[in-house]
């Protein structure tokens, strides 16, 4: 079991930045590849990117590549999503999630392959 808690969301103007955090309380956090997802009103949950359990490699979807950066600090049991050059279309609830299998370095875009989820944090980008 991994409990995840996101923080850092809020309201920002287009072009601005936000940094989301996702904190875990279990030491096993360091053995899970982590993903960041987002869900806009009326839309399906969308995979934004992921970071391997060791933290050495990351993956981003085209919609956020070059603007978002994922990092993790396994000693602090926290994964981060730095969002720069935000656009109104980035408005969504953002979720962090841990892949179902430990020591798995894949980044599947299918939410069903992630077993543990945070409660989500709202990000609103005004034009």
C-alpha positions as CSV (number, residue, x, y, z in Angstrom):
1,X,0.0,0.0,0.0
2,X,1.3,3.5,-0.9
3,X,-0.5,6.6,0.2
4,X,0.0,9.6,-2.0
5,X,-0.9,13.2,-1.3
6,X,-0.6,16.0,-3.9
7,X,-0.1,19.6,-3.2
8,X,0.8,22.8,-5.0
9,X,-2.1,23.4,-7.3
10,X,-3.7,26.8,-7.7
11,X,-4.7,29.6,-10.0
12,X,-2.0,31.0,-12.3
13,X,-2.0,33.3,-15.4
14,X,-1.0,31.9,-18.8
15,X,2.7,31.8,-19.1
16,X,3.2,31.3,-15.4
17,X,4.6,28.4,-13.5
18,X,3.5,26.0,-10.7
19,X,5.3,23.2,-8.9
20,X,3.2,20.2,-7.8
21,X,4.4,17.8,-5.1
22,X,3.3,14.3,-4.5
23,X,4.4,12.9,-1.1
24,X,4.3,9.3,0.0
25,X,4.5,7.9,3.5
26,X,5.9,4.5,2.8
27,X,9.5,3.6,2.2
28,X,8.5,1.4,-0.7
29,X,7.8,4.6,-2.6
30,X,11.4,4.4,-4.0
31,X,10.6,1.2,-5.8
32,X,7.7,2.5,-7.9
33,X,7.8,4.2,-11.2
34,X,5.5,7.3,-10.9
35,X,3.2,8.9,-13.3
36,X,1.5,12.2,-13.5
37,X,-2.0,12.4,-15.0
38,X,-4.5,15.2,-15.5
39,X,-8.2,15.3,-16.1
40,X,-10.0,18.3,-17.5
41,X,-13.8,18.7,-17.0
42,X,-15.7,16.4,-19.3
43,X,-12.5,14.7,-20.6
44,X,-10.8,11.4,-19.9
45,X,-7.8,11.2,-17.6
46,X,-4.7,11.9,-19.6
47,X,-1.2,10.7,-19.0
48,X,1.3,13.6,-18.9
49,X,4.5,11.9,-18.1
50,X,6.4,9.6,-15.8
51,X,9.7,9.0,-14.0
52,X,11.4,5.7,-13.4
53,X,11.7,4.3,-9.9
54,X,15.4,5.1,-9.8
55,X,14.7,8.6,-11.1
56,X,17.2,8.3,-13.9
57,X,14.8,8.5,-16.8
58,X,11.6,10.5,-17.6
59,X,9.0,10.5,-20.3
60,X,6.6,13.2,-21.4
61,X,3.7,13.4,-23.8
62,X,4.0,15.8,-26.7
63,X,1.4,18.2,-25.1
64,X,3.7,18.9,-22.2
65,X,7.2,18.2,-23.5
66,X,9.6,21.1,-23.1
67,X,7.3,22.8,-20.6
68,X,6.9,20.2,-17.8
69,X,9.7,18.5,-15.8
70,X,9.2,15.5,-13.5
71,X,11.7,14.8,-10.8
72,X,11.8,12.8,-7.6
73,X,13.6,12.7,-4.3
74,X,13.4,9.2,-2.9
75,X,14.9,10.2,0.4
76,X,12.0,12.6,0.9
77,X,9.5,10.1,-0.7
78,X,8.3,12.8,-3.0
79,X,7.8,13.3,-6.7
80,X,7.5,16.7,-8.3
81,X,5.9,18.2,-11.4
82,X,7.4,21.5,-12.4
83,X,5.1,23.2,-14.9
84,X,6.3,26.2,-16.9
85,X,4.8,28.3,-19.7
86,X,1.4,27.2,-18.6
87,X,-1.5,27.5,-21.0
88,X,-5.3,27.6,-20.4
89,X,-5.6,24.2,-21.9
90,X,-3.4,22.8,-19.0
91,X,-6.3,23.5,-16.7
92,X,-7.2,20.2,-15.0
93,X,-7.1,18.2,-11.8
94,X,-3.6,16.7,-11.6
95,X,-3.0,13.3,-10.1
96,X,0.2,11.4,-9.2
97,X,0.1,7.7,-9.4
98,X,2.3,4.7,-8.6
99,X,2.7,1.9,-11.1
100,X,1.1,-1.4,-9.9
101,X,4.4,-3.4,-10.1
102,X,7.5,-2.5,-8.2
103,X,10.8,-2.1,-10.0
104,X,9.0,-1.7,-13.3
105,X,10.5,1.1,-15.5
106,X,7.7,1.3,-18.0
107,X,5.5,4.4,-18.4
108,X,2.1,3.0,-19.6
109,X,-0.4,5.7,-20.5
110,X,-3.3,3.6,-19.3
111,X,-4.5,4.7,-15.9
112,X,-5.6,1.1,-15.2
113,X,-1.9,0.1,-14.8
114,X,-1.4,2.4,-11.9
115,X,-2.5,1.0,-8.6
116,X,-2.1,3.9,-6.1
117,X,-3.4,7.4,-6.7
118,X,-3.4,10.7,-4.9
119,X,-6.5,12.7,-4.3
120,X,-5.7,15.2,-7.0
121,X,-4.9,18.9,-7.0
122,X,-6.6,21.5,-9.1
123,X,-4.6,23.6,-11.5
124,X,-6.4,26.5,-13.2
125,X,-4.7,28.6,-15.9
126,X,-6.4,31.9,-16.8
127,X,-5.9,33.5,-20.2
